[in-house]
């Protein structure tokens, strides 16, 4: 299969490409990424040995000329990871989220529709569902009720994909996954932020009371689920992907500190972010029932592997935690940490 993977230099996109190289030797991948702050070609250094199975093109999904030129070369399927994804940044300024996540998806859909791409896979998020109470799970039929600008932009993109399936008969699938962790995750996210700050003996900023709950899944399990859905799901399908692993943020932080033998005195409870969803939890039973997929990586083992990866790749994250990243970190956490 010849795939166009958009956002393939980001956290999940790069792990997906690496997954395909390990498990789909017949696939060829065109990787389109604009290399914004979270896109990093270093994530794919291991693909150099695969020759022309991986072709990188620096470009933006909102650029119709670039997208159509790639697709005209012959593409069997598009897997759309390209997105601005950090909730905190969307609260500061959501313009880039509207542009990439909504308009970029529309450009991809139009090019695929006119140039006859067989399948379009939209990689979305559980955040489109909003916040759960203390019980229950999100299913694929749960109403969409996003509470952050980021989540709203992803929900809008999902609805666009659905409309192209219903209006034009395009072969589309949508995946909605819970919180990912694993190698190459940008250190603005909870787990790599806590790991790298702890390694530097810096304060660990924890929102509110730390009791916001998320369902966690290792990125490799997420990638295997996307691959399964891409190849097996019926057109128009939506599938939730979860790890059946609900944990409060503070418990995640404690686990990281325990694994690193660091003191809990590093924890700093800070002002909560606006619109912070209290709990997410995913029902992935449809995916297991229909397509036979289930997660395989236990969280306790997965978090140990992830911590070790950041220890062994210190140069990678230290290069990132400088310049623009520190400007953002100071803007977002500065006042919170000084209180």
DRENTOR-622584 format. One record per residue (C-alpha): x, y, z; residue in three letters; residue number from 0. Coordinates in Angstrom, 2 decimals. Layout:
N
c1, c2, c3, residuo, num
X, Y, Z, ALA, NUM $
...
//
This chain:
339
c1, c2, c3, residuo, num
0.00, 0.00, 0.00, UNK, 0 $
1.21, 3.50, -0.80, UNK, 1 $
0.25, 5.89, 2.00, UNK, 2 $
0.29, 9.62, 2.48, UNK, 3 $
0.89, 10.17, 6.19, UNK, 4 $
0.39, 13.80, 7.20, UNK, 5 $
2.08, 15.06, 10.35, UNK, 6 $
4.44, 12.11, 10.20, UNK, 7 $
7.22, 13.88, 12.11, UNK, 8 $
5.08, 14.44, 15.21, UNK, 9 $
4.78, 12.13, 18.19, UNK, 10 $
2.08, 9.71, 17.06, UNK, 11 $
2.71, 10.14, 13.33, UNK, 12 $
6.39, 9.22, 13.59, UNK, 13 $
5.60, 6.22, 15.79, UNK, 14 $
3.01, 5.12, 13.21, UNK, 15 $
5.57, 5.28, 10.41, UNK, 16 $
8.05, 3.27, 12.48, UNK, 17 $
5.30, 0.76, 13.24, UNK, 18 $
4.54, 0.31, 9.54, UNK, 19 $
8.21, -0.24, 8.69, UNK, 20 $
8.39, -2.97, 11.32, UNK, 21 $
5.10, -4.65, 10.48, UNK, 22 $
4.17, -3.78, 6.86, UNK, 23 $
7.25, -4.38, 4.68, UNK, 24 $
5.19, -3.89, 1.52, UNK, 25 $
4.12, -0.32, 2.37, UNK, 26 $
5.60, 2.86, 0.93, UNK, 27 $
5.08, 6.09, 2.86, UNK, 28 $
5.00, 9.69, 1.73, UNK, 29 $
5.41, 11.81, 4.86, UNK, 30 $
4.07, 15.37, 4.59, UNK, 31 $
4.94, 17.57, 7.56, UNK, 32 $
5.44, 21.32, 7.90, UNK, 33 $
7.89, 20.83, 10.78, UNK, 34 $
6.23, 23.18, 13.23, UNK, 35 $
7.63, 23.25, 16.78, UNK, 36 $
6.37, 19.72, 17.53, UNK, 37 $
7.54, 18.14, 14.26, UNK, 38 $
11.02, 16.67, 14.42, UNK, 39 $
12.89, 14.77, 11.70, UNK, 40 $
15.08, 13.26, 14.43, UNK, 41 $
12.08, 11.10, 15.33, UNK, 42 $
12.57, 9.25, 12.04, UNK, 43 $
16.32, 8.88, 11.91, UNK, 44 $
15.85, 5.10, 11.99, UNK, 45 $
13.98, 5.21, 8.66, UNK, 46 $
17.14, 6.08, 6.72, UNK, 47 $
17.86, 2.40, 6.22, UNK, 48 $
14.52, 1.90, 4.43, UNK, 49 $
15.50, 3.87, 1.32, UNK, 50 $
12.65, 5.02, -0.88, UNK, 51 $
10.05, 3.30, 1.30, UNK, 52 $
9.97, 6.61, 3.19, UNK, 53 $
9.86, 9.90, 1.31, UNK, 54 $
9.71, 13.07, 3.37, UNK, 55 $
8.19, 16.25, 1.93, UNK, 56 $
8.21, 19.46, 3.91, UNK, 57 $
4.84, 21.10, 3.31, UNK, 58 $
1.57, 22.19, 4.82, UNK, 59 $
-1.74, 20.34, 4.61, UNK, 60 $
-3.43, 23.67, 3.89, UNK, 61 $
-1.42, 24.00, 0.64, UNK, 62 $
-3.69, 22.62, -2.09, UNK, 63 $
-0.94, 22.60, -4.73, UNK, 64 $
1.45, 20.55, -2.60, UNK, 65 $
-1.23, 18.10, -1.47, UNK, 66 $
-2.67, 17.56, -4.96, UNK, 67 $
0.80, 17.13, -6.47, UNK, 68 $
1.59, 14.34, -4.01, UNK, 69 $
-1.73, 12.59, -4.51, UNK, 70 $
-1.43, 12.70, -8.30, UNK, 71 $
1.64, 10.49, -7.98, UNK, 72 $
-0.68, 7.70, -6.86, UNK, 73 $
-1.81, 7.28, -3.25, UNK, 74 $
-3.93, 4.40, -1.93, UNK, 75 $
-4.82, 5.97, 1.40, UNK, 76 $
-4.31, 9.09, 3.50, UNK, 77 $
-3.78, 8.91, 7.26, UNK, 78 $
-4.22, 12.38, 8.71, UNK, 79 $
-2.22, 13.03, 11.87, UNK, 80 $
-1.49, 16.66, 10.97, UNK, 81 $
-2.84, 18.80, 13.79, UNK, 82 $
-2.08, 21.37, 16.40, UNK, 83 $
-2.74, 19.29, 19.48, UNK, 84 $
-1.85, 20.97, 22.77, UNK, 85 $
-4.88, 22.22, 24.70, UNK, 86 $
-2.90, 24.84, 26.64, UNK, 87 $
-1.63, 26.46, 23.44, UNK, 88 $
-5.15, 26.52, 22.00, UNK, 89 $
-6.27, 28.52, 25.03, UNK, 90 $
-3.53, 31.09, 24.42, UNK, 91 $
-4.38, 31.43, 20.69, UNK, 92 $
-6.50, 29.00, 18.68, UNK, 93 $
-5.95, 30.50, 15.19, UNK, 94 $
-3.41, 27.85, 14.16, UNK, 95 $
-5.77, 25.12, 15.39, UNK, 96 $
-8.59, 26.39, 13.18, UNK, 97 $
-6.26, 26.63, 10.18, UNK, 98 $
-4.50, 23.27, 10.43, UNK, 99 $
-7.09, 21.09, 12.10, UNK, 100 $
-10.17, 22.25, 10.18, UNK, 101 $
-9.07, 23.92, 6.96, UNK, 102 $
-6.18, 21.48, 6.51, UNK, 103 $
-8.57, 18.54, 6.81, UNK, 104 $
-10.91, 20.13, 4.24, UNK, 105 $
-8.03, 20.57, 1.77, UNK, 106 $
-7.03, 16.93, 2.18, UNK, 107 $
-10.60, 15.74, 1.74, UNK, 108 $
-11.14, 17.80, -1.42, UNK, 109 $
-7.92, 16.59, -3.00, UNK, 110 $
-8.73, 12.98, -2.12, UNK, 111 $
-12.25, 13.32, -3.49, UNK, 112 $
-11.20, 14.80, -6.83, UNK, 113 $
-8.16, 12.57, -7.32, UNK, 114 $
-9.73, 9.26, -6.34, UNK, 115 $
-7.90, 8.25, -3.15, UNK, 116 $
-9.40, 4.97, -1.97, UNK, 117 $
-9.46, 5.61, 1.80, UNK, 118 $
-9.16, 8.59, 4.14, UNK, 119 $
-8.39, 7.93, 7.81, UNK, 120 $
-8.88, 10.80, 10.25, UNK, 121 $
-6.95, 10.48, 13.51, UNK, 122 $
-8.99, 12.23, 16.18, UNK, 123 $
-9.24, 12.33, 19.96, UNK, 124 $
-11.49, 11.40, 22.88, UNK, 125 $
-11.54, 15.11, 23.76, UNK, 126 $
-14.27, 15.72, 21.18, UNK, 127 $
-16.70, 14.06, 23.61, UNK, 128 $
-16.10, 16.57, 26.40, UNK, 129 $
-16.00, 15.55, 30.04, UNK, 130 $
-17.45, 12.52, 31.83, UNK, 131 $
-18.86, 12.34, 35.32, UNK, 132 $
-17.47, 9.90, 37.89, UNK, 133 $
-18.94, 6.88, 36.08, UNK, 134 $
-19.57, 5.70, 32.53, UNK, 135 $
-17.55, 5.46, 29.32, UNK, 136 $
-17.49, 7.29, 26.01, UNK, 137 $
-18.86, 5.17, 23.18, UNK, 138 $
-18.86, 5.92, 19.46, UNK, 139 $
-22.46, 7.14, 19.83, UNK, 140 $
-21.72, 9.56, 22.67, UNK, 141 $
-22.62, 13.15, 21.75, UNK, 142 $
-19.81, 15.46, 20.68, UNK, 143 $
-19.40, 18.22, 23.27, UNK, 144 $
-15.88, 19.72, 23.10, UNK, 145 $
-14.79, 22.05, 25.90, UNK, 146 $
-11.50, 23.50, 24.62, UNK, 147 $
-10.64, 25.28, 21.36, UNK, 148 $
-8.39, 22.33, 20.47, UNK, 149 $
-11.18, 19.80, 21.03, UNK, 150 $
-13.63, 21.97, 19.10, UNK, 151 $
-11.30, 22.09, 16.11, UNK, 152 $
-10.93, 18.31, 16.11, UNK, 153 $
-14.68, 17.82, 16.45, UNK, 154 $
-15.25, 20.13, 13.48, UNK, 155 $
-12.75, 18.15, 11.43, UNK, 156 $
-14.49, 14.90, 12.35, UNK, 157 $
-17.80, 16.31, 11.20, UNK, 158 $
-16.24, 17.38, 7.91, UNK, 159 $
-14.94, 13.85, 7.36, UNK, 160 $
-18.36, 12.41, 8.15, UNK, 161 $
-20.01, 14.82, 5.73, UNK, 162 $
-17.70, 13.79, 2.88, UNK, 163 $
-18.63, 10.18, 3.52, UNK, 164 $
-22.36, 10.92, 3.57, UNK, 165 $
-22.49, 13.56, 0.80, UNK, 166 $
-19.88, 12.33, -1.68, UNK, 167 $
-19.64, 8.65, -0.78, UNK, 168 $
-15.96, 8.93, 0.11, UNK, 169 $
-14.41, 5.96, 1.87, UNK, 170 $
-13.55, 7.43, 5.27, UNK, 171 $
-12.86, 6.18, 8.79, UNK, 172 $
-12.40, 8.14, 12.01, UNK, 173 $
-10.41, 7.02, 15.04, UNK, 174 $
-10.76, 8.60, 18.47, UNK, 175 $
-8.07, 7.68, 20.96, UNK, 176 $
-7.43, 8.28, 24.63, UNK, 177 $
-4.22, 9.83, 26.03, UNK, 178 $
-1.02, 8.48, 24.52, UNK, 179 $
2.42, 8.11, 26.07, UNK, 180 $
5.71, 6.70, 24.81, UNK, 181 $
8.89, 7.69, 22.93, UNK, 182 $
9.25, 10.95, 21.01, UNK, 183 $
6.39, 12.74, 22.81, UNK, 184 $
6.94, 16.50, 22.92, UNK, 185 $
7.74, 17.56, 26.51, UNK, 186 $
4.83, 19.97, 26.86, UNK, 187 $
2.55, 16.96, 27.47, UNK, 188 $
1.98, 15.61, 30.99, UNK, 189 $
4.15, 12.48, 31.07, UNK, 190 $
7.28, 13.76, 29.25, UNK, 191 $
6.99, 17.11, 31.06, UNK, 192 $
7.00, 15.37, 34.43, UNK, 193 $
9.80, 12.97, 33.45, UNK, 194 $
12.12, 15.63, 32.06, UNK, 195 $
11.43, 18.17, 34.81, UNK, 196 $
12.05, 15.48, 37.43, UNK, 197 $
15.32, 14.51, 35.73, UNK, 198 $
16.33, 18.18, 36.00, UNK, 199 $
15.07, 18.42, 39.62, UNK, 200 $
12.68, 21.17, 38.57, UNK, 201 $
9.16, 21.85, 39.87, UNK, 202 $
6.46, 19.54, 38.51, UNK, 203 $
3.40, 21.74, 37.79, UNK, 204 $
0.18, 19.79, 38.43, UNK, 205 $
-3.14, 21.43, 37.58, UNK, 206 $
-5.74, 21.95, 40.30, UNK, 207 $
-5.99, 19.06, 42.74, UNK, 208 $
-4.38, 16.60, 40.34, UNK, 209 $
-7.50, 14.44, 40.25, UNK, 210 $
-8.33, 14.89, 36.56, UNK, 211 $
-8.62, 11.36, 35.18, UNK, 212 $
-7.49, 10.11, 31.78, UNK, 213 $
-7.51, 6.74, 30.02, UNK, 214 $
-3.91, 5.96, 29.01, UNK, 215 $
-2.60, 3.92, 26.08, UNK, 216 $
0.92, 3.30, 24.84, UNK, 217 $
1.53, 4.92, 21.46, UNK, 218 $
2.54, 1.58, 19.92, UNK, 219 $
-0.85, 0.12, 20.83, UNK, 220 $
-2.51, 3.19, 19.31, UNK, 221 $
-0.54, 2.71, 16.10, UNK, 222 $
-1.51, -0.95, 15.82, UNK, 223 $
-5.16, 0.03, 16.28, UNK, 224 $
-5.01, 2.68, 13.54, UNK, 225 $
-3.37, 0.19, 11.19, UNK, 226 $
-6.08, -2.37, 11.92, UNK, 227 $
-8.87, 0.15, 11.32, UNK, 228 $
-7.21, 1.49, 8.16, UNK, 229 $
-7.15, -1.96, 6.58, UNK, 230 $
-10.25, -3.66, 7.97, UNK, 231 $
-12.95, -1.14, 8.96, UNK, 232 $
-16.04, -0.50, 6.88, UNK, 233 $
-16.41, 2.85, 5.16, UNK, 234 $
-17.97, 5.49, 7.39, UNK, 235 $
-16.88, 3.76, 10.60, UNK, 236 $
-15.88, 5.55, 13.78, UNK, 237 $
-13.84, 3.63, 16.34, UNK, 238 $
-12.80, 4.51, 19.86, UNK, 239 $
-9.31, 3.40, 20.88, UNK, 240 $
-8.51, 3.15, 24.58, UNK, 241 $
-6.20, 1.40, 26.97, UNK, 242 $
-8.78, 0.60, 29.67, UNK, 243 $
-6.34, 2.28, 32.03, UNK, 244 $
-7.91, 5.15, 33.99, UNK, 245 $
-5.51, 7.08, 36.16, UNK, 246 $
-5.61, 10.44, 37.93, UNK, 247 $
-2.91, 12.88, 36.87, UNK, 248 $
-1.43, 12.96, 40.37, UNK, 249 $
-1.10, 9.15, 40.34, UNK, 250 $
0.81, 9.38, 37.06, UNK, 251 $
3.15, 11.93, 38.64, UNK, 252 $
3.68, 9.77, 41.71, UNK, 253 $
4.49, 6.77, 39.50, UNK, 254 $
7.11, 8.77, 37.60, UNK, 255 $
8.71, 10.06, 40.81, UNK, 256 $
8.78, 6.57, 42.32, UNK, 257 $
10.42, 5.11, 39.22, UNK, 258 $
13.02, 7.88, 39.21, UNK, 259 $
13.51, 7.79, 43.00, UNK, 260 $
12.73, 11.52, 43.15, UNK, 261 $
11.00, 13.30, 46.07, UNK, 262 $
7.34, 14.27, 46.02, UNK, 263 $
8.42, 17.70, 47.19, UNK, 264 $
9.04, 18.50, 43.50, UNK, 265 $
5.26, 18.56, 42.94, UNK, 266 $
3.72, 22.03, 42.70, UNK, 267 $
-0.07, 22.24, 42.51, UNK, 268 $
-0.85, 25.19, 40.24, UNK, 269 $
-3.92, 27.07, 39.05, UNK, 270 $
-6.09, 24.83, 36.90, UNK, 271 $
-6.45, 25.62, 33.22, UNK, 272 $
-9.79, 26.97, 31.95, UNK, 273 $
-12.33, 24.36, 30.81, UNK, 274 $
-10.22, 21.47, 32.09, UNK, 275 $
-12.22, 18.28, 31.52, UNK, 276 $
-12.48, 16.22, 34.70, UNK, 277 $
-12.54, 12.68, 33.36, UNK, 278 $
-12.17, 10.76, 30.10, UNK, 279 $
-12.73, 7.02, 29.75, UNK, 280 $
-13.15, 5.08, 26.52, UNK, 281 $
-15.26, 2.10, 25.58, UNK, 282 $
-13.20, 0.28, 22.93, UNK, 283 $
-15.30, -2.87, 22.94, UNK, 284 $
-16.61, -2.25, 19.43, UNK, 285 $
-13.06, -2.28, 18.07, UNK, 286 $
-12.33, -5.56, 19.81, UNK, 287 $
-15.64, -7.06, 18.80, UNK, 288 $
-15.57, -6.00, 15.13, UNK, 289 $
-11.88, -6.11, 14.26, UNK, 290 $
-10.27, -8.19, 17.01, UNK, 291 $
-7.99, -5.47, 18.38, UNK, 292 $
-7.06, -4.96, 22.02, UNK, 293 $
-4.12, -3.21, 23.73, UNK, 294 $
-1.08, -5.32, 24.59, UNK, 295 $
1.23, -3.06, 26.65, UNK, 296 $
0.62, -2.92, 30.40, UNK, 297 $
0.86, 0.61, 31.80, UNK, 298 $
3.32, -0.17, 34.58, UNK, 299 $
5.72, -1.76, 32.13, UNK, 300 $
5.01, 0.89, 29.48, UNK, 301 $
5.75, 3.81, 31.81, UNK, 302 $
9.04, 2.21, 32.89, UNK, 303 $
10.04, 1.80, 29.24, UNK, 304 $
9.03, 5.40, 28.53, UNK, 305 $
11.02, 6.80, 31.46, UNK, 306 $
14.05, 4.82, 30.35, UNK, 307 $
13.67, 6.14, 26.79, UNK, 308 $
13.83, 9.74, 28.05, UNK, 309 $
16.84, 8.92, 30.21, UNK, 310 $
18.62, 7.39, 27.21, UNK, 311 $
17.62, 10.20, 24.83, UNK, 312 $
18.53, 13.18, 26.95, UNK, 313 $
20.09, 15.05, 24.02, UNK, 314 $
16.80, 14.77, 22.10, UNK, 315 $
14.64, 16.42, 24.76, UNK, 316 $
17.25, 18.92, 25.92, UNK, 317 $
17.46, 20.34, 22.39, UNK, 318 $
13.66, 20.73, 22.42, UNK, 319 $
13.45, 22.28, 25.88, UNK, 320 $
15.15, 25.47, 24.77, UNK, 321 $
14.30, 28.53, 22.70, UNK, 322 $
10.62, 28.69, 21.70, UNK, 323 $
9.66, 25.93, 24.13, UNK, 324 $
10.98, 27.88, 27.11, UNK, 325 $
9.19, 31.01, 25.92, UNK, 326 $
5.92, 29.06, 25.91, UNK, 327 $
6.72, 27.39, 29.25, UNK, 328 $
7.40, 30.74, 30.91, UNK, 329 $
4.27, 32.31, 29.41, UNK, 330 $
2.00, 29.47, 30.51, UNK, 331 $
3.50, 28.29, 33.81, UNK, 332 $
5.43, 31.36, 34.96, UNK, 333 $
2.68, 33.02, 36.99, UNK, 334 $
1.30, 29.68, 38.15, UNK, 335 $
4.65, 28.54, 39.55, UNK, 336 $
5.36, 31.89, 41.20, UNK, 337 $
2.17, 31.83, 43.27, UNK, 338 $
//
